[in-house]
Amino acid sequence: MSEQHLEVNVWKQFLFALLKVLLFVILFVLFIIIGLFIGYTIIGDGNYWEVLNRDTWEHILSFFN
C-alpha cells in the first residue's frame, strides 16, 4: 500500500470515531431531556415545559445548598 492511502485510511478512522462520539453525546443529551420530561410530568404532576425553566432548577438545587 502506498503511504498516501494509509494516511487517508487513518483520517477515515478518526472521522468515523469522532462521528460515533458525537452521536453518543447527542443521543445521551436527548435521552436525558426525554427522561426529565417524563419524570417531571408523570411522577411530579408538573407541566413538561417547566422542567426547562431556570426557576425550577434553582428550586431543585436549593435543596442541596
C-alpha positions in Angstrom: 0.0 0.0 0.0 1.1 3.5 -0.6 1.8 5.9 2.2 -0.9 8.3 0.9 -3.5 5.5 1.1 -2.6 4.7 4.7 -2.9 8.4 5.6 -6.4 8.6 4.1 -7.4 5.5 5.9 -6.2 6.9 9.3 -8.3 10.1 8.7 -11.3 7.9 7.8 -10.9 6.0 11.0 -10.5 9.2 13.0 -13.6 10.9 11.5 -15.6 7.7 12.0 -14.6 7.5 15.7 -15.4 11.3 16.1 -18.8 10.8 14.5 -19.6 7.9 16.9 -18.6 10.0 19.9 -20.7 13.0 18.7 -23.7 10.7 18.0 -23.3 9.2 21.5 -23.3 12.7 23.1 -26.3 13.9 21.1 -28.3 10.8 22.0 -27.3 11.0 25.6 -28.5 14.6 25.9 -31.7 13.8 24.0 -32.5 10.8 26.3 -31.7 12.9 29.4 -34.2 15.6 28.3 -36.8 13.0 27.4 -36.3 11.4 30.8 -36.7 14.7 32.5 -39.9 15.4 30.6 -41.4 12.0 31.6 -40.2 12.2 35.2 -41.5 15.7 35.8 -44.9 15.2 34.2 -45.7 11.6 35.4 -44.0 11.5 38.8 -44.2 15.2 39.6 -47.5 16.0 38.0 -46.0 19.2 36.5 -46.1 20.8 33.1 -43.4 19.3 30.9 -42.1 22.6 29.7 -41.5 23.7 33.3 -38.6 21.2 33.5 -36.6 23.5 31.3 -37.4 26.6 33.3 -34.4 28.2 35.2 -36.6 28.8 38.3 -37.4 25.1 38.5 -33.7 24.2 38.5 -32.8 26.9 41.1 -35.6 25.4 43.3 -34.2 21.9 42.9 -30.6 22.9 43.5 -31.6 24.9 46.6 -32.2 21.5 48.4 -28.5 20.7 48.0 -27.2 24.0 49.4 
